[in-house]
Amino acid sequence: MKPVTEPVMRLLRGIRWYLREVSGAADYDRFCQRHRSHHPGEPVPTRGEYERQRIRHREENPQSRCC
């Protein structure tokens, strides 16, 4: 039974990774890690604050895109 569970667990980890990347959850986690290392002692912005800041940055710094 053990040989079957390892591929299944690997598949589930892959699916979890993919969903976190697509949903943006991984971006927020990376932001939190970077914020803690660069600004120790300061509170980490909430997910909502992070999203508002990201949207504001995109609007103030537009980039041309092909599509």
N, C-alpha and C positions, 0 to 999 in steps of 0.2 A: 504494500500500500504506500510506502514511503516514496518510491520512485515516481508515482503518479502525482503526489501532492506538490513536489518541487516545481514541475512545469506549470501546474495550475497557479501556484503562488507567484511565480515569475510573471505569468500572464496578468494576474490581478494587480501586481505592483506596476506593471506597464500601463494598464488601463488607468489606475489611480494617477500615475505620473502625467499621462496624456490629459486627463480631465482637469487636473490642477493647472497645467500649462495653458489649456484653452480657456479656462474660466478666469485666469488672472490671479488665482490664489497663490501660486508660486511667486509671482512678481511681488506681491505684498510681503510674503515671507522674506524674500531677498532684500526688499527695502528695509524691513525691520532689522535684519541682521546688520546691514550697512549703517543704518541710523544708530544702532546701539554701539557699534565700533567707532564711528566718527563723532558721536555726540553722547559720550557716557554721562549718565546722571540726568539727562533730559528725557521727558516722557515721550514715548513713541506715539505718533499720531494714530488715531483709530483708522479702521479700514475706510470708513466714509470720508474722513479728512484726507486720507491718501488719494482716494479716487477723485475728490474735488480738486486737489492740488494737481493731479495728473491731467485732468481735463483742462484746467486753467492754463497749464504749461503748453498743452497742444494747441489751444486757441491762440495764445500769445506768440507761439513759435511754429507757424504752419510750415509744412514740408510738402514739396511737390511730389505727387505720386502718379504712377502711370495708370492706375485703375481706381 
